[in-house]
Amino acid sequence: MIDFSLTEEQRALQEMAREFAQKEMKPNAAKYDICEEFPEDIMKKAFKVGFLTCVIPREYEGVGLSDLDTVIISEELAAGCAGMYTTMMVNALAYTPIILFGTDEQKKKFLTPQTKEMSFASFCLTEREAGSDASSLKTIAKKVGDEYMINGSKCFISNAGIASLYVVFALTDPEKGARGMSAIIIPRETPGLTIGKIEDKMGHRASNTAELFFDDVKVPAENLLAKEGMGFIIAMRTLDNTRAPVGAAGVGVARAALEYAIDYAKTRVQFGKPIALFQNTAFKIAQMATEINAARHLVWHAAWLLSQDKPCGKESAMAKFYGSDVAMKVTTEALQILGGYGYMKDYPMEKLMRDAKLLQIYEGTNEIQRLIISREIIGPIKN
């Protein structure tokens, strides 16, 4: 039986996230976009209500939200400010490999402290020569006695400059390529770990993105997740779990753009009547609303599959690429409705359009999502 209704608890969660986004994030979005400062005051409030620890299970003192709960709040928070949303949900991205593959001892050691005071974490996979091709990592983790010594670098790492905890993917057996990749937990205070350039980004400017460098960084072997050679599987499983929230963020950004466009179209008068009464504008709005709803259904379906422990690689990829593509398309069309006003920084439309673009790129470009989907749908081919 198909049921699209939310529970009473989910509706309350949705309303709480929407209120937080509208009262705390939206009024300050332009300020932090312009100054590109970290919104520490807002993040303290986000921590207090549980958005920074939403995916940490309750047994480790987190909020313990379900996958569907997470996409519900992702849409609302991204509608308030995509950059602030990214800061919050990158925590979920970084915690997920520990939740999925960590031992009970590792979860208690690394996750529980994150719930005690405002803390941030980073998922460290991307390198200069290893973006979409995650199997081309150069960072090395060499086993030396009962420690790993890590050397290398990472780039475009969200939360890198503010994180207290990093989940780092490195090669423990370089000769095996992707099969020699492992995932290791590294606390910020570890000697040899340094923060590099803070990136000056087109959008999501309220979020922190930086380089990381590892120079003979030594951590206990017990910080290894699962076992050596499991890194690629850990990364892919993690992304299967976190791509639906990115699609939900696309829905949130698109919804915010549509709301601005509707408000403007109802009050902007040309040729003696509001432009919302012109068929061209009305049909644009109808098309945008339909695609936003379609994206939301893809996102919710992927989240439901996750919650049922069902395979969802293809569905998560669909949710991510379609949700973010809709965000890009809707922000472009909505800006067109606002015309010259939409292009000016006095209005929020140009920020929404800039923010939409990154959703098509991070956590696997949309081209990679299409590759994942096509391989699963087509299946093996005999030459």
N, C-alpha and C positions, 0 to 999 in steps of 0.2 A: 504494500500500500504506500502511495506517495503522499507525503505530508510536508507542506512548505511553511507550516506555522512554527513560530518560535515559542519556547516555553516562557512561562512568566519570569523565570530567572534570567533568561536570555534577553527578553524585552527590557528588563530593568538594567541589565549590563549595557545594552545598546543605548539606552537613554542616558546612563551615566557617562559613557564615552562621548556621546554627542554633546552633552552639556559641558564636559571638560574641553572638548575641541572648540566649541563656540565661545566659551567664556575665557579660557586661558590661552588657547593656541591662536585662533583666528585673529583676535585683536592685536596680537604681537607678531604675526607672521611677517608683515612688511618690514618691521623694525629689525628683526634678526636676519632677514634676507639681505637688507641693505648693509648692515654693519658686519655681517658674517661672524657674529659672536655666538658662543655656546650659550643656550638659554637655560642657565643653571637654575634660576628661580622656578621656571616652569617644570624642569625635570625633577626638582625636589617635590613638587606637588604630584607629578606623575608617579614618582616612587611611593609616595604616601598612599595613593589610591590603588597601587598594585600594577600599574602598566609596565613597569620595568622588570617585574618578576612574574609576569602573567603565566608563562609556560612552565615555570619550575613547579614540580609536583608538591602537593601539600605535605607529604611526608618529609620533605626537605624544607618546609616552611615557606614555600612559594604560594602563589594564588591557585595554581593547578587548573587553568582554563583548558577546556577541550579545544580541538581543532576548529570546530564551528564557532565556538565562543571567540577564538582568536581572530578569525576572518571578520566577524561582526564588528569587533572593536577596531580592527585595522581600517575598515572602510570609514568609520566615523573619525578616527584620528587623522587619517590622511586628508580628509575633507577640511580639517582645521588647518593643517600645515604639513606638507609632505616631508619637509626636512626634519621637523621635530618627530614625526612618525618614524622616520628612518632611524633616528637615534634610539627610540624605544624598541623597535622591532629587531634591530641588529642584535640587541641583547638576546632575544628569543633565538635568532639564528645561531649565535655563539653557544648558547646553552644546550641547544638541541642535540649536538653530537655527544655531549656528556650525558644527557638524559637517555639517549638511545643506546649508547655503548659503554657508558661508564659503570664501574663497579659501585656497590653501595658505599664503600669507603670513599671513593672519588667524589661521589655526589655530595656526601656529607662534608667533605673537605673543601670542595670548590664551589658548590651551589649554595649551600646554607648560609655561608658568610655574605653572599651577595644580597640576601634578604634582610640583613641587619641594618645596613645603611645604604644610602644611594651609591650604587656601583654600576659600572659598565663593562662590557665584554666585547671581544672582537673575534670574528671568524676569518682566519688568515690563510687564504688559498691563493689569491691572484698574485702573479709576479709579472715583471716587465715582458718576459717572453712566454708567459703561461697565463693567458686570460681564458678564452673559451676552451683552449686546449689545455685542460688542467693536468694532463699526463706529462707535460713538458716542464715540470718543476725543476729548479736548480738548487733550491735550498736543501742542505744535507743535514741529517741527524745521525751522528756516528756514536755507536755504543762504546763507551769507555768504562769498563768495570760495571758498577751499578748506576751509571749515569748516562744520559745522552748529551752530546755536545753538538749544538746547532750552529751552523754558519750559513748565511745567505741573506736574502731580503724579500720583502713583500711590498706591493704598491696598491694604491686605491683601496685601502683598508678602512672601512667605516668604523668609527669610534676608536681608531687606533691611538689618537692623541689623548684620550680621556679614560681609556680602559684600564682596569686593574687585573684583567684576566684575558689571556689569548689562547685560542685553540689553533695551533699552527700545524700546517701540513708540510711535511718534509720527506725526503727520500732517505730511508734507512738502508736500502739496497739499490743504489743507482743503476746497476746493471739490469735490473728487472723493470725499469721504467715505471709505469703506473702500478704494476704489481709490487713494486718496492716502496710505495708511498705509505707513510704512517701518520697518525694524528697524535700530537703531544700537547699537553696543557702546560702553559708557561705563565707564571705570575709576573706582573709588571716589574716588581722590585728585583727580578733576577739580574745579576751583573752581566753586562755585555749586550743587553737589549736596549736599543735606543730608538727614539722617535725621529723620523726624518721630516721631510717637507710636508707642511700642512697644505693641502690642495685648495686652490681658488677655483671654485666650481661654477658652472653655468646655472645650476639649480640646486635644490636641497641644501641651500647655503647655511641653514641653521644646524646642519649636521656636521660632525667632524670627520674628515677623511685625510689620511696621512700615510706616509711610507713607514716601514719598520725595517730595522737592521739587526741582524744577529751576528755577534762577533764572539765566538767561543762561549756561547750561552750554555750553561750546564744546568740540567734539571734531573731530579731522581728518575730512574727507570720506571718507577711506579706511576709517573705522570703520563705514561703511554696509554692511549685508549685502545681497548680490545687487545690486539696483538700486532706485531710488525706485519706490514704488507696489507693491512686492512684500510689504509687511509683513503684510497679511492672509493671504496664501497661506503665508508663512513661519510665522505663528502657528498656522494650521490644520494644516499638515503636521507641525509640532512636536507638537501635541496628539494627532494621530493616532498618533504614535510613543510618547507617554508615558502614554496613558490605560490601556493594559493593565497597567503596573506599579501604577497606582492600584487597579485591580480586584484585582491580586495582593495588595496591602496589605489590601484588604477580606477576602480569603480568610484572610490571616494573623491578623487581629484576630478574625474569626469562629472560626477554629480554636482560638485561645487561649481564647476564651470557652467553647467546647464542652468543651475539656479540663478546665477548672475545674469546669464543670457536672457532668461525668461523675464526677470525683473526689469531688465533694460528694455526689452522688446515691448513690454506693456506700457512703458512710460515715454519711450522715444517716439515722437510724432514727426512723420514725414508725409508730405502731400495730403495733409489734413487728417491723418489718422495714425494710431499707434502701429509701428511696423509689425507687431505680432499679428495684425489682421491681414497682412500680405501673405499670400499663399506660399511664396518662396521661403519666408521666415518661418511660418507655421510648420511647413513640411520639414525644414531643417530640425526644428525642435522635436517633432515627432520621431524623426530618424534617430536623433541622439538619445532620446528617452528609451527607445526600443533597444538600441545597442547596449546601453547601460544595464538594462534589465537582463539582457541575454548574458552579459559578462558576469553579473551577480549570480545567475543560476549556475554557470560553469564553476565559479569559485565555490559556491556552497556545495555543489556536487563533489568536487575534489576534496573539500574538507570533510564531508560526510564519509567518503571512502576511507580517508585517513582514520577517522574516529572508529570505523568498523574493522580496522586492521586489514583492509583489502588493498590489493595492488592499485597504485594510483599515479605511476610515473607519467603516463600519457595524459591523464586528466589534470594533473598538477601543471604540466607544461602547457596544456590548453588554457587553463585558467590564468596562468601568468602572462602568456603572450597575448591572449585576446583581451584580458583586462587592461593591460598596459597599452596595447594598440588602440583600444577604445578611448583611453585617457588622452592619447596624443591626437586622435581624430576629433574628439569632442572639444578639446580645448582650442584646437585650430578653428573649428566651425563656430564655436561660441565667440571667439575673438573676432571673427569676421562679422558676426551680428553686431558687436559693439563698434566695429569700424575703427576709426582713429582713436577713439577713447580706449578701446581694448589694447591698443599698442603702447599706451602711456603707462608709466609706473604709478601714476595717481590711482589707477584701477588695478584690482588683483588679477586680471585675466592674463597678463603677460607672465606673471610669476607661475600661475597654474600651468601655462604652456611649457615654460622652462622646466618645471618640476616633473611634468609628464614624461619628458624625454628620457630621464634617467631610469624610469621604471622599465623602459624597453631594453635597457643595457645591463643593469646589475642583477645578480643572482642568475646569471646565464643570459646571454643576449637572446632576443626573440628568434634570431636565426637558428640558434642552438635548440631552442624549444621546438621549432618546426622539424629539426633533424631528429630529435628524440621521438616526436609523434610519428613522423613518417617511417622510421625504422620499426616501431612497434606495430604500426598498421600494416605495412607491406610485408614484414617478416623476412625470413631468410630467402635469398635468391640464388638459384643454381646457375653457375656460369656454363 
